[in-house]
Amino acid sequence: MGNSGDSLFYITIFILLFIINSSAIKQYRKKNSNLMLLGLLISILAPAIAFLIGIIFVKLDKGTRGDGVGGALASVALGWVIVLNGIIYIVIGFTLKIKSAINNRKTL
């Protein structure tokens, strides 16, 4: 993707993580779902999101006389970042559940 593709990659990561994280936090604050389920959902949907973005990246890379490898690698990295973001939500949700269980046990 070259140097101009790097900025496109970082902007895409920033926008996607902002949308995903703001939606997850909004859902958690409304008490509609817990963080573990949101993290699992994010981790499951990450490959599909990365695949769709990868199609665009590869076409852009081939449009600039590239071979598409840079776009493919960028989409793989994007997918891993989103999966790791989902795993962080799972760990935080699990930690909050344990903390809540310990606090409820002490009050009994």
RONU-734894 format. One line per field, with one value per residue: residue in one letter; y, x negated, z negated of N, C-alpha, C, O in turn; chain. Coordinates in pm, 1 decimal. Example, Ala and Ser with C-alpha at 12.3 -4.5 7.8 and 13.67 -1.06 7.14 Angstrom:
% RONU-734894
residu: [A S] .
n_py: [-569.0 -225.0] .
n_px: [-1319.0 -1285.0] .
n_pz: [-780.0 -708.0] .
ca_py: [-450.0 -106.0] .
ca_px: [-1230.0 -1367.0] .
ca_pz: [-780.0 -714.0] .
c_py: [-330.0 3.0] .
c_px: [-1320.0 -1290.0] .
c_pz: [-780.0 -787.0] .
o_py: [-331.9 113.8] .
o_px: [-1423.6 -1340.9] .
o_pz: [-846.5 -803.9] .
chaine: [A A] .
This chain:
% RONU-734894
residu: [M G N S G D S L F Y I T I F I L L F I I N S S A I K Q Y R K K N S N L M L L G L L I S I L A P A I A F L I G I I F V K L D K G T R G D G V G G A L A S V A L G W V I V L N G I I Y I V I G F T L K I K S A I N N R K T L] .
n_py: [-119.6 115.0 441.9 627.2 457.0 375.5 581.8 569.5 318.4 358.6 556.9 414.2 210.5 370.9 489.1 260.0 136.2 340.0 350.5 85.4 63.9 280.6 204.9 -37.4 45.2 214.7 31.6 -125.9 56.1 110.4 -115.5 -323.9 -542.8 -755.1 -704.9 -925.2 -1070.9 -876.7 -848.2 -1104.7 -1103.5 -895.8 -1010.9 -1228.9 -1108.8 -970.0 -1097.4 -1093.2 -821.1 -739.7 -880.8 -759.7 -493.3 -553.7 -627.7 -380.2 -252.6 -413.5 -373.5 -99.0 -102.5 -250.7 -76.2 120.6 16.8 -187.2 -513.5 -605.1 -729.8 -570.5 -447.5 -673.5 -764.6 -547.0 -564.4 -803.2 -732.3 -537.2 -694.6 -852.8 -656.1 -576.5 -818.7 -856.5 -633.7 -712.0 -931.9 -800.9 -675.3 -903.8 -997.7 -778.9 -777.7 -1029.8 -990.6 -786.4 -931.2 -1119.6 -945.5 -833.3 -1061.7 -1121.8 -891.8 -913.6 -1145.0 -1076.1 -901.0 -1061.0] .
n_px: [-81.5 -208.2 -340.5 -128.1 80.6 39.5 131.7 403.0 461.3 417.4 608.1 839.9 831.5 852.7 1109.7 1278.2 1228.1 1314.7 1590.3 1670.4 1590.9 1728.2 1993.0 2005.0 1953.9 2169.1 2383.3 2322.8 2348.1 2619.6 2711.1 2794.6 2647.6 2368.9 2010.7 1856.2 2009.1 2031.9 1761.5 1712.5 1883.9 1768.0 1517.0 1594.1 1711.0 1498.3 1320.5 1491.0 1535.5 1271.1 1222.3 1401.0 1304.9 1052.5 1094.3 1140.9 895.0 712.1 800.4 750.9 473.8 397.2 486.6 299.9 88.9 -19.4 -79.0 115.2 52.2 -24.8 217.2 358.9 210.6 244.6 518.3 526.0 379.6 552.5 776.5 669.4 620.5 881.2 986.2 823.0 905.3 1167.5 1107.7 993.8 1220.9 1359.6 1190.9 1200.7 1475.8 1500.9 1339.1 1483.9 1717.7 1618.0 1529.3 1776.6 1907.0 1747.8 1786.6 2065.6 2072.0 1940.4 2119.3 2324.0] .
n_pz: [0.0 -40.1 -138.2 -144.5 -188.3 -446.0 -612.0 -550.5 -654.5 -933.2 -988.4 -927.7 -1124.6 -1354.9 -1321.3 -1306.5 -1558.2 -1725.8 -1666.3 -1731.5 -2004.8 -2125.2 -2077.8 -2220.4 -2484.0 -2522.4 -2506.9 -2730.5 -2941.2 -2930.0 -3037.6 -2882.2 -2799.7 -2893.1 -2932.1 -2862.5 -2675.4 -2476.5 -2405.4 -2304.9 -2084.7 -1934.3 -1881.2 -1726.4 -1503.5 -1396.1 -1196.1 -970.4 -933.6 -885.4 -649.4 -468.6 -469.7 -379.3 -113.2 2.7 -54.7 91.0 353.8 374.3 349.1 573.8 763.2 758.7 894.0 744.6 598.2 431.3 196.2 -19.9 -91.0 -168.6 -388.2 -555.9 -608.5 -750.7 -978.9 -1077.0 -1137.6 -1346.5 -1539.6 -1602.2 -1698.1 -1925.9 -2069.3 -2127.6 -2293.5 -2508.0 -2609.2 -2693.4 -2899.8 -3078.3 -3136.6 -3259.3 -3484.0 -3613.4 -3674.6 -3858.1 -4058.9 -4132.4 -4229.7 -4451.1 -4607.2 -4656.3 -4806.7 -5041.7 -5162.3 -5249.7] .
ca_py: [0.0 231.2 541.1 685.4 353.5 368.6 675.2 514.1 208.0 412.1 625.4 309.3 150.1 467.8 503.4 135.4 116.7 439.7 306.8 -38.3 88.5 367.1 125.3 -135.2 115.9 262.7 -83.8 -167.5 155.1 95.7 -244.9 -417.5 -662.4 -743.5 -684.2 -1051.7 -1101.2 -778.0 -884.8 -1224.2 -1060.9 -819.6 -1104.8 -1313.0 -1027.9 -908.4 -1147.2 -1047.4 -679.0 -732.3 -929.6 -656.5 -382.9 -606.6 -619.5 -240.5 -225.1 -482.9 -303.4 27.0 -133.1 -289.1 42.8 199.9 -72.0 -279.1 -651.9 -634.4 -792.5 -470.3 -434.6 -796.2 -764.2 -442.8 -614.4 -903.1 -657.6 -474.4 -800.0 -889.7 -546.4 -581.8 -939.0 -828.1 -540.6 -794.5 -1011.2 -708.9 -662.1 -1028.0 -999.9 -676.9 -825.9 -1139.7 -929.6 -718.5 -1033.9 -1173.2 -840.1 -824.0 -1180.8 -1107.5 -787.6 -964.7 -1247.8 -1008.7 -835.6 -1159.7] .
ca_px: [0.0 -295.7 -331.8 5.9 167.2 22.2 223.3 536.7 470.7 432.2 737.8 941.5 827.7 905.7 1254.5 1344.6 1220.8 1400.9 1728.7 1691.5 1579.9 1836.3 2115.6 1998.4 1967.0 2307.4 2466.8 2293.7 2404.2 2765.3 2735.8 2856.6 2565.0 2245.1 1891.0 1806.7 2083.2 1993.0 1627.8 1725.5 1944.7 1666.5 1415.0 1651.2 1735.6 1373.3 1273.5 1579.3 1505.0 1138.7 1233.8 1465.7 1209.7 943.0 1131.1 1118.7 751.2 644.4 834.9 676.7 332.6 381.6 512.1 175.9 -8.7 -77.3 -37.1 224.2 3.6 -20.2 356.2 397.4 144.5 309.1 647.2 497.5 344.2 675.8 855.7 609.5 642.1 1020.6 1000.6 760.8 995.5 1275.4 1053.1 980.0 1355.8 1390.4 1113.4 1256.0 1606.4 1478.1 1287.0 1595.0 1805.9 1552.9 1535.1 1915.2 1936.6 1677.9 1856.4 2195.4 2046.9 1900.3 2233.7 2416.0] .
ca_pz: [0.0 -34.2 -245.3 -150.6 -241.4 -591.1 -677.2 -532.3 -750.0 -1069.3 -996.5 -931.0 -1258.7 -1450.5 -1303.3 -1344.4 -1703.2 -1789.2 -1649.6 -1807.3 -2148.4 -2172.3 -2077.9 -2329.0 -2611.5 -2529.9 -2539.5 -2867.2 -3033.5 -2929.5 -3102.5 -2788.8 -2788.0 -2969.4 -2850.6 -2807.9 -2552.7 -2375.3 -2359.8 -2222.1 -1958.8 -1860.2 -1834.2 -1620.4 -1383.7 -1349.0 -1066.0 -862.1 -912.3 -823.0 -513.0 -386.9 -454.5 -298.7 28.4 43.8 -58.6 201.6 478.3 376.5 372.2 714.4 843.4 761.9 956.7 647.6 617.6 339.3 74.0 -126.3 -133.7 -238.2 -520.0 -636.7 -655.7 -854.3 -1100.3 -1122.9 -1199.6 -1475.6 -1634.5 -1645.6 -1781.1 -2055.7 -2136.8 -2182.5 -2403.7 -2621.6 -2666.5 -2763.4 -3024.3 -3168.1 -3180.5 -3353.7 -3606.6 -3680.1 -3730.7 -3978.3 -4160.4 -4176.9 -4309.7 -4578.9 -4683.7 -4700.8 -4907.8 -5164.7 -5225.0 -5306.7] .
c_py: [125.1 327.4 602.9 584.3 340.4 461.5 627.9 401.1 259.9 485.0 522.2 242.4 244.7 477.8 377.8 113.3 218.1 396.4 183.9 -11.2 177.4 291.8 26.5 -67.8 167.0 148.6 -129.5 -70.8 149.9 -32.4 -342.7 -547.0 -644.2 -739.3 -813.5 -1088.4 -1003.4 -809.8 -1007.0 -1188.6 -984.4 -914.3 -1194.2 -1234.2 -968.2 -965.2 -1101.0 -900.7 -664.3 -779.1 -823.6 -536.0 -426.7 -602.8 -478.9 -209.6 -289.9 -414.2 -169.6 3.6 -172.2 -171.4 132.8 116.4 -159.0 -419.9 -694.2 -694.4 -694.9 -450.8 -556.2 -800.7 -659.7 -491.3 -722.6 -833.7 -590.6 -576.7 -839.7 -780.8 -551.1 -704.8 -914.8 -728.3 -616.2 -878.2 -924.2 -688.4 -787.2 -1032.4 -898.4 -721.4 -938.1 -1087.0 -858.6 -817.8 -1092.5 -1071.4 -826.6 -943.0 -1172.8 -1003.0 -836.2 -1069.5 -1184.6 -946.9 -934.4 -1197.9] .
c_px: [-85.3 -273.5 -192.7 106.1 156.3 118.8 367.7 561.5 494.8 565.7 850.1 946.7 889.8 1057.2 1328.0 1342.3 1306.6 1546.8 1757.4 1690.9 1691.6 1968.7 2117.8 2017.0 2109.3 2402.0 2445.7 2355.0 2555.4 2807.6 2809.4 2777.6 2438.7 2124.6 1836.3 1878.1 2048.5 1854.8 1629.6 1783.6 1844.0 1562.9 1466.2 1670.0 1608.1 1323.5 1360.4 1553.0 1371.6 1143.2 1294.8 1374.2 1092.3 971.0 1103.7 969.4 677.8 675.8 761.8 528.6 308.5 406.2 390.5 58.6 -83.7 -27.8 72.8 180.9 8.3 120.0 403.0 336.5 206.3 443.2 630.3 463.1 466.9 764.9 801.4 628.3 785.5 1045.0 941.2 843.0 1112.3 1228.5 1033.8 1115.9 1394.6 1318.9 1168.8 1391.9 1594.4 1429.0 1397.8 1693.4 1747.0 1558.9 1676.5 1952.5 1869.6 1746.8 1990.9 2178.1 2013.1 2019.4 2331.3 2376.2] .
c_pz: [0.0 -148.6 -256.4 -206.5 -391.8 -663.0 -663.5 -631.8 -891.1 -1087.7 -1005.4 -1067.4 -1360.4 -1441.3 -1347.4 -1495.8 -1777.1 -1781.9 -1735.8 -1957.4 -2200.6 -2175.1 -2194.1 -2464.6 -2629.8 -2566.8 -2683.6 -2968.1 -3038.4 -3000.6 -3011.0 -2776.0 -2870.8 -2876.1 -2792.0 -2678.5 -2440.8 -2319.1 -2270.2 -2085.8 -1872.5 -1801.8 -1721.9 -1490.8 -1322.5 -1216.1 -948.4 -829.3 -840.4 -678.2 -421.7 -364.2 -366.9 -150.1 81.9 49.2 58.9 334.2 488.0 405.9 518.0 807.3 853.2 812.1 856.1 675.9 520.4 207.9 -43.4 -180.4 -210.7 -377.2 -612.2 -689.7 -761.5 -986.0 -1160.2 -1193.4 -1335.8 -1580.1 -1688.1 -1733.4 -1919.7 -2136.1 -2199.9 -2300.3 -2527.4 -2688.2 -2744.9 -2898.1 -3124.1 -3221.9 -3281.6 -3488.0 -3683.6 -3741.7 -3858.5 -4090.8 -4217.3 -4265.6 -4446.5 -4665.8 -4735.6 -4810.7 -5042.6 -5236.8 -5288.0 -5441.8] .
o_py: [232.0 299.7 628.1 623.6 299.3 423.8 644.8 389.9 210.4 474.3 540.2 219.8 202.7 475.2 386.4 75.8 185.8 404.9 179.6 -57.3 152.7 312.8 8.8 -119.4 162.9 167.1 -167.7 -113.9 182.1 -55.3 -433.2 -651.2 -533.5 -766.6 -812.6 -1132.3 -1042.4 -799.6 -1013.0 -1238.3 -1006.4 -900.2 -1231.1 -1286.7 -920.9 -886.8 -1073.2 -861.5 -586.3 -722.5 -800.6 -483.1 -347.2 -577.6 -461.6 -148.3 -227.5 -398.3 -130.7 80.7 -130.5 -167.2 212.7 142.1 -199.2 -442.4 -808.0 -709.3 -734.2 -439.0 -543.9 -836.7 -681.8 -462.3 -732.6 -872.5 -588.2 -547.0 -858.4 -810.9 -531.4 -696.0 -949.3 -738.0 -587.2 -894.2 -970.1 -684.6 -777.2 -1067.1 -929.4 -704.4 -942.0 -1133.7 -869.5 -792.2 -1112.7 -1106.0 -810.3 -926.1 -1212.9 -1024.0 -803.6 -1080.2 -1236.0 -940.7 -895.3 -1280.3] .
o_px: [-37.0 -199.0 -145.0 206.3 251.4 180.1 446.8 670.9 583.2 628.2 944.9 1055.3 970.9 1125.7 1428.6 1443.8 1365.2 1619.0 1858.7 1779.5 1744.6 2049.1 2221.0 2088.6 2163.5 2491.6 2541.3 2408.4 2614.4 2926.8 2878.1 2835.2 2405.5 2135.7 1776.7 1814.6 2037.2 1833.2 1557.0 1737.1 1836.0 1524.6 1390.3 1647.6 1610.7 1286.4 1309.2 1548.8 1359.7 1074.7 1246.2 1366.6 1038.9 880.9 1050.6 921.6 590.8 587.1 716.2 466.0 209.5 352.5 379.4 -56.6 -197.5 53.9 119.3 262.2 42.3 139.6 478.4 404.1 218.5 478.4 712.2 512.4 482.7 822.2 878.0 650.0 807.4 1117.0 1003.3 849.3 1151.4 1302.3 1055.5 1124.6 1455.8 1379.6 1182.2 1419.8 1669.2 1472.4 1404.9 1747.2 1818.8 1589.7 1693.2 2022.1 1928.5 1763.6 2027.8 2263.1 2053.9 2020.5 2413.1 2442.6] .
o_pz: [37.4 -242.7 -367.1 -266.2 -458.2 -763.0 -756.3 -687.1 -961.1 -1193.2 -1081.8 -1120.7 -1443.0 -1543.5 -1417.7 -1554.6 -1880.4 -1881.3 -1805.6 -2029.3 -2309.0 -2265.9 -2258.8 -2550.4 -2740.3 -2649.2 -2751.1 -3070.3 -3141.6 -3021.4 -3058.2 -2744.5 -2913.1 -2756.7 -2684.3 -2582.6 -2324.5 -2198.4 -2171.0 -1983.2 -1751.6 -1685.6 -1632.2 -1381.7 -1208.8 -1128.7 -840.0 -712.7 -746.0 -593.0 -311.0 -253.4 -289.7 -70.0 191.5 144.7 119.5 418.1 595.5 478.6 578.0 918.1 946.3 777.1 880.1 765.1 526.5 116.7 -155.0 -301.3 -307.3 -473.6 -732.7 -804.0 -852.9 -1091.9 -1282.2 -1298.2 -1430.3 -1697.5 -1807.6 -1832.9 -2020.3 -2258.6 -2313.0 -2397.5 -2639.5 -2810.9 -2851.3 -2999.4 -3242.4 -3340.6 -3379.3 -3593.3 -3806.1 -3849.4 -3956.5 -4204.9 -4338.1 -4365.7 -4546.8 -4785.9 -4848.5 -4899.1 -5146.8 -5359.7 -5371.4 -5504.7] .
chaine: [A A A A A A A A A A A A A A A A A A A A A A A A A A A A A A A A A A A A A A A A A A A A A A A A A A A A A A A A A A A A A A A A A A A A A A A A A A A A A A A A A A A A A A A A A A A A A A A A A A A A A A A A A A A A] .
